[in-house]
Each structure stands twice: as structure tokens, then as C-alpha cells.
Amino acid sequence: RAVPVFHFHGTLDGLVPYYGGGLQGFSSVADSMRGWAQRDGCGATGAEFLRRGLVHCDRWSGCRDGAEVQLCTVDGGGHTWPGGLPIPAFGLTTTDVSASEMMLDFFERHPMP
């Protein structure tokens, strides 16, 4: 079945680099999101649905089974939880959005079958 995906990522994440690479050879966030959109049968490109402060969010629509693929990027953000407690060693933590609140809304729209 199509799997709904909601991903948050900071562009200055030092543990899982936004643009890929690092010690583990991670894929870029863009490649990962394209992969999820393709597996879920979504449209080829995401469209912005939110812009607030340092955060901008994109959604791929038209997915199979009513799934959604969403990405919220934190410009200059680190490996931190948006709206959470700051951990300076892991980079910038934005308070422009609450990832917890956004995720709860997302899970309500996409309950497990």
C-alpha cells in the first residue's frame, strides 16, 4: 500500500546532511522525497503549502490510496525537532512551527488501516 510520509529536515543538519553524503553516504533529502513520491504514485513534483519564518513545506499530491508525501525544510536548521527544546550542539532549533502538532494533524488524516 502507499505509505504516507511527513519528513522534517534542517539544511545544516550535521548528522544526516540535507544534500547527502556524510560518513554514512546518505542520499539527499530531495532524492529521498522523490523516491517516496514515486513509490506512493504521487505527482512528480511537490508544491509549497506552508512558508513560515525559516520553514517551508512541500506536498506531493495525487498519491495512491489517499496517501500524502510532505517535506518541511528548516533553512539553517540542525539535527533538531522544530518547536522542541533547543540542543545547541545539534544546531539551530526553529520555533516557527511545531513538528509535534503538525505530525498529529498528519496522523489524524492518515490513520493506520
Beta strands, then each sheet from edge to edge (+ up, - down):
strand 1: 5-10
strand 2: 47-52
strand 3: 55-60
strand 4: 69-74
sheet 1: 1+ 4+ 3- 2+
end
